[in-house]
Amino acid sequence: MAKKSLGYVELEWECPFCGTRNPGTAAKCSNCGAPQPEDVKFQQAAKEEIVTDQKKIEAAKVGPDIICPYCGTRNPAGATTCSNCMGDLTDAARRQSGQVLGAFQDKEAPDVKCPFCGTMNPATAVRCSNCNGLLQKPDGETAVPDAPKKKRGVPVFLIVILIGLLCLCGILAVMFLRTEDVTGSVQSVNWTRSIAIEALGPVERSDWADQIPADASVGSCSERVRRTQANPAPNSVEVCGTPYTVDTGTGLGEVVQDCEYQVYDDFCEYTVTEWVEVDTAQISGADLNPIWPQTSLSGDQRTGAADESYEVVFSSDGERYTYTTSSLEEFLQFTPGSEWTLAVNSFGGVVDVKP
C-alpha cells in the first residue's frame, strides 16, 4: 500500500512552565520565553492548515531536528555544528519522528470556553479575548490516535456451545478411530464398472478477457476489479483511506493517506466447444470376474473417464459388515468363504482387513 503525501501542517507544543501553546517550529515560548524542551511532545493544532512556506517544508523533508548535547539548541537535520555554541553534532540525538498523531483536522473545531471568565473563544485561540487567560484545547480533542476499542468478549453461552461441539467432535473421533478385531468370512462380493461417453458440445464459461480461448464465442462483458496494487496503472482507480498527520520531528507534521489502486479489466461470459459427458455405459456383477461395459459410439463421440468400485460383504456371528475398495488387485483376494480379520470401529464400519 502506497503512502500519498498531502502536504505539511504546523504542529504545536505546550510550554512546561506557563502552559502556553506554541507553533511547532517556534524555538521559544511566546509567553515566557522558555526554550522548547528537548523532549518536546508535538501535538496537532485545533485546526490544521497546509503550510505553504517552502523553507519550512524543505526542512521537514530533510529529517528530524538534531538536539545539541551541550546547550540543548535545536538544529536542522544535516547540521554538523550547533548554531548556538558551535558544538560538534556528530553523535547528537535526533528528535523522535514517525509517530501518527491523529486524523487530519481540517474542519472548524468547536469554540472553547475560557476556564477563568467563561468567554467562548475560537478553538485556535491561545489566549482568551476577554481576560487574556490561557485556553485549553477543545474538549474531546486528542493529540494522538484513539486507542483501539476493546473488543467485546464472546458471550458465555457461545463458549459453552463451542466447548460442547469440540467435546462431541472429540468423542466421535475417538469412536471412529477406536476399533476392535472381528473374524469374518466373505459372504458375497459385488462390483460396478462404468465408462463415460463424451461428445463435443457448447459449454458456458466466464473468465477475464485475455484468458478466453481464441475459438470461443464471447458474450457480455463487464468491468471488474482484477487486482489491487501500490502503484498507478492504466484503467485503475485510486482508493485512499482517511488522511492522518505524522510527526516529522521538525515541528511540522506530514499529512498522508494510505492508498492503493484498483485495476479494472473486462470479465466476460463466453461459449466454447468442449468434450462433455452425454451418457454412461455401466455394468455390475456379483463374482470375482469384473469386466468393462461395451460402448456404442456415434461418429462424434468418444470414451471418457473410467470408474470402478468393489464391495465385499463379511459375515461374523450373525452380523454383516461391508468393506469397499477401488483396487482390483485387493478385490480379487476376497474369495467367497475365506476368513479375514476385520478392524471394525464403534459405528460398525470396516476400516481395515487382514488375511
C-alpha positions in Angstrom: 0.0 0.0 0.0 1.4 3.4 -1.0 1.6 6.5 1.2 0.4 9.7 -0.5 1.6 13.0 0.9 -1.0 15.8 1.0 1.5 18.4 2.4 2.7 19.6 5.8 1.0 21.3 8.8 2.3 23.3 11.7 2.1 21.3 15.0 2.0 22.7 18.5 4.0 22.3 21.7 2.9 23.3 25.2 5.3 25.3 27.4 6.0 23.3 30.6 6.4 26.5 32.6 3.4 28.6 31.7 1.2 26.2 29.7 1.1 28.3 26.5 0.6 26.5 23.2 3.2 27.5 20.7 3.7 26.8 17.0 5.8 23.6 16.5 8.6 25.5 14.7 8.9 28.1 17.5 12.2 27.7 19.4 11.0 29.7 22.4 7.7 30.1 24.2 5.8 33.2 23.0 4.6 34.0 26.5 7.5 33.3 29.0 10.5 32.9 26.6 11.3 29.4 27.8 13.2 27.3 25.2 11.4 24.5 23.5 12.1 21.4 25.7 14.5 18.7 24.3 11.8 16.0 25.0 9.0 18.1 23.5 5.8 16.2 22.5 4.4 17.8 19.4 0.6 17.9 19.2 -1.9 18.6 16.5 -3.4 22.1 16.3 -7.2 22.5 16.8 -7.4 23.2 13.0 -4.7 22.1 10.7 -3.9 24.1 7.6 -1.4 23.1 4.9 1.8 25.0 5.1 3.0 27.0 2.1 6.3 28.3 3.5 8.8 26.4 1.3 11.7 26.9 3.7 9.7 25.1 6.5 8.6 22.4 4.0 12.2 21.7 2.9 13.4 21.5 6.5 10.7 19.0 7.2 11.6 16.9 4.2 15.3 16.7 5.2 14.6 14.9 8.5 14.1 15.4 12.2 15.9 18.2 14.1 19.2 17.5 15.9 19.5 18.5 19.6 22.8 19.9 20.6 24.2 17.7 23.5 26.0 20.8 25.0 23.4 23.6 25.0 20.1 21.9 24.0 19.6 24.1 20.9 17.6 22.5 18.1 19.4 22.4 14.8 18.1 21.4 11.4 18.9 17.9 10.1 22.2 17.8 8.3 23.9 20.3 10.6 27.4 19.3 11.8 27.9 22.0 14.4 25.5 23.7 16.7 24.2 27.1 15.5 24.4 28.4 19.2 27.5 27.0 20.8 29.3 25.6 17.8 29.4 22.2 19.5 30.1 19.0 17.5 26.8 17.4 16.4 28.3 14.1 15.0 26.8 11.9 17.8 23.9 14.2 18.7 20.5 12.7 19.1 17.7 13.4 16.7 14.1 14.2 17.7 11.7 11.3 17.6 9.7 11.2 14.4 7.2 8.9 12.5 4.6 8.9 15.3 1.0 9.1 14.0 -0.7 11.9 15.9 -4.3 11.5 14.6 -6.6 12.1 11.8 -6.1 15.3 9.7 -8.1 18.0 11.4 -9.1 20.4 8.6 -12.6 21.2 9.9 -13.5 24.0 12.2 -13.3 22.8 15.8 -15.9 23.9 18.3 -15.3 27.0 20.4 -13.6 26.7 23.7 -14.8 28.2 27.0 -12.3 30.2 29.0 -11.7 28.5 32.3 -11.3 31.9 34.1 -14.1 34.1 32.8 -16.3 31.7 30.8 -16.0 33.6 27.5 -16.3 31.5 24.3 -13.2 31.7 22.0 -12.3 30.1 18.7 -10.6 26.7 19.1 -7.4 28.0 17.5 -7.0 30.9 20.1 -4.2 30.6 22.6 -5.5 33.3 25.0 -9.0 34.5 25.9 -10.2 37.5 24.0 -11.7 38.9 27.2 -9.4 38.2 30.1 -6.2 37.1 28.3 -6.2 33.8 30.2 -4.6 30.7 28.7 -7.0 28.5 26.9 -7.1 24.7 26.7 -7.8 22.6 23.7 -11.4 21.8 22.9 -13.0 19.0 24.9 -12.6 15.6 23.4 -9.7 16.5 21.1 -6.8 14.2 21.4 -3.2 14.7 20.2 -2.7 11.0 19.5 -4.8 8.5 17.7 -7.6 7.0 19.8 -6.7 3.7 21.3 -8.4 0.7 19.6 -11.7 -0.1 21.1 -11.7 -3.1 23.3 -13.4 -6.0 21.6 -16.4 -7.4 23.3 -15.9 -10.8 24.9 -17.6 -13.8 23.4 -20.9 -14.5 25.2 -20.7 -17.3 27.7 -23.4 -19.4 26.0 -21.4 -19.3 22.8 -18.4 -20.5 24.7 -20.4 -23.3 26.2 -21.8 -24.4 22.8 -18.3 -24.3 21.3 -16.9 -26.4 24.1 -19.8 -28.8 23.7 -19.2 -29.1 19.9 -15.5 -29.7 20.5 -16.2 -32.4 23.0 -18.7 -34.0 20.6 -16.2 -34.0 17.8 -13.6 -35.5 20.1 -16.0 -38.3 21.2 -16.9 -39.0 17.5 -13.2 -39.0 16.6 -12.4 -41.5 19.3 -15.4 -43.7 18.4 -14.3 -43.6 14.7 -10.6 -44.4 15.5 -11.2 -46.9 18.2 -11.5 -50.4 16.6 -11.9 -54.0 17.6 -10.8 -57.0 15.7 -13.6 -59.3 14.3 -13.1 -62.5 12.4 -15.4 -62.6 9.4 -15.9 -64.7 6.3 -16.6 -63.4 2.8 -20.4 -63.9 2.2 -20.7 -62.1 -1.1 -18.9 -59.8 -3.5 -20.2 -57.1 -5.9 -18.5 -54.9 -8.4 -19.5 -52.0 -10.7 -17.6 -50.6 -13.6 -18.6 -47.6 -15.8 -17.2 -45.6 -18.7 -18.2 -42.1 -19.6 -19.3 -41.3 -23.1 -18.4 -37.8 -24.3 -19.4 -35.7 -27.3 -18.4 -32.2 -28.5 -20.9 -29.6 -27.3 -21.3 -26.0 -26.2 -20.2 -25.1 -22.7 -20.9 -21.8 -21.0 -17.9 -20.3 -19.1 -16.6 -17.0 -17.8 -13.1 -15.5 -17.4 -11.0 -12.4 -17.9 -11.0 -11.3 -21.5 -7.3 -12.1 -22.1 -7.8 -15.6 -20.8 -10.6 -16.6 -23.2 -9.7 -19.2 -25.9 -9.3 -17.8 -29.3 -12.0 -20.0 -30.8 -14.6 -19.1 -28.2 -17.8 -17.1 -28.8 -17.7 -14.1 -26.5 -20.9 -12.8 -24.9 -21.5 -10.0 -22.5 -18.6 -8.4 -20.6 -18.4 -6.1 -17.6 -15.5 -4.3 -15.9 -14.4 -5.8 -12.5 -11.6 -5.2 -10.1 -9.0 -7.7 -11.2 -6.3 -6.8 -8.7 -5.0 -4.1 -6.3 -1.5 -2.7 -6.3 0.5 0.1 -4.7 1.3 2.0 -8.0 -0.9 3.6 -10.6 -1.7 1.6 -13.7 -3.8 2.0 -16.9 -7.6 1.6 -16.2 -7.1 1.9 -12.4 -8.9 3.8 -9.7 -7.2 5.3 -6.7 -8.7 4.3 -3.3 -7.3 6.1 -0.3 -8.0 6.0 3.4 -8.6 8.9 5.9 -5.7 11.4 5.9 -3.7 11.4 9.1 -0.9 13.5 10.5 2.6 12.1 11.1 5.2 13.9 13.3 8.3 14.7 11.3 10.3 15.8 14.4 10.7 19.3 13.0 7.6 21.0 14.4 5.7 20.2 11.2 3.5 17.2 10.6 3.1 15.5 7.3 -0.4 14.7 6.2 -0.5 11.4 4.5 -3.0 8.9 3.1 -2.7 5.2 2.7 -3.6 4.5 -1.0 -3.9 1.6 -3.3 -5.0 1.3 -6.9 -7.8 -1.0 -8.0 -7.1 -2.2 -11.5 -10.2 -2.9 -13.6 -10.4 -5.3 -16.5 -13.1 -6.9 -18.7 -14.7 -10.1 -17.3 -16.7 -11.9 -20.0 -19.2 -14.7 -20.5 -18.3 -17.0 -23.4 -19.2 -20.2 -25.1 -16.7 -22.8 -26.1 -16.9 -26.2 -27.7 -15.6 -28.9 -25.4 -15.9 -32.6 -24.8 -18.8 -33.1 -22.3 -20.3 -36.3 -20.8 -23.5 -37.2 -22.5 -24.0 -40.8 -21.4 -22.5 -43.5 -19.2 -22.0 -47.2 -20.0 -22.2 -49.3 -16.8 -22.1 -52.9 -15.8 -22.3 -54.7 -12.5 -21.7 -58.2 -11.2 -21.5 -60.4 -8.1 -18.4 -62.5 -8.8 -14.6 -62.1 -9.0 -14.6 -61.6 -12.8 -15.3 -57.9 -13.3 -15.4 -56.8 -17.0 -15.7 -53.4 -18.6 -19.0 -52.5 -20.3 -19.3 -52.4 -24.1 -19.7 -48.9 -25.6 -21.5 -48.0 -28.7 -20.3 -44.7 -30.0 -21.5 -42.5 -32.8 -19.1 -40.6 -35.1 -18.8 -37.5 -32.9 -18.4 -39.4 -29.6 -15.5 -40.8 -27.6 -15.0 -42.7 -24.3 -14.1 -40.6 -21.3 -13.1 -41.4 -17.7 -13.5 -45.0 -16.4 -14.6 -45.7 -12.9 -14.6 -48.9 -10.8 -15.8 -49.8 -7.3 -15.8 -53.1 -5.4 -17.8 -54.2 -2.4 -17.2 -57.2 -0.1 -19.8 -58.4 2.5 -18.5 -60.3 5.5 -20.5 -62.4 7.9 -19.5 -62.7 11.6 -21.7 -64.3 14.4 -24.8 -63.2 12.6 -23.6 -59.7 11.9 -22.9 -58.3 8.4 -20.0 -56.0 7.7 -19.4 -54.2 4.4 -16.0 -53.2 3.0 -15.4 -51.2 -0.1 -12.3 -50.7 -2.2 -11.3 -49.3 -5.6 -8.4 -51.7 -6.0 -9.0 -54.6 -8.3 -5.9 -56.4 -7.0 -7.2 -56.2 -3.5 -10.8 -57.2 -4.5 -9.6 -60.4 -6.2 -8.3 -61.7 -2.9 -11.7 -62.0 -1.3 -12.7 -65.5 -2.3 -16.2 -66.3 -1.0 -15.9 -68.3 2.2 -12.4 -67.1 3.0 -11.8 -65.7 6.5 -10.4 -62.3 7.3 -9.6 -60.2 10.4 -11.7 -57.1 10.3 -10.9 -53.8 12.1 -14.4 -52.5 13.0 -15.0 -49.1 14.6 -17.7 -48.1 17.0 -20.1 -47.3 14.1 -19.8 -50.8 12.6 -17.6 -49.6 9.8 -14.8 -51.7 8.5 -11.6 -49.6 8.4 -9.1 -52.3 7.6 -9.0 -56.0 6.6 -6.2 -58.6 7.1 -6.0 -62.2 5.9 
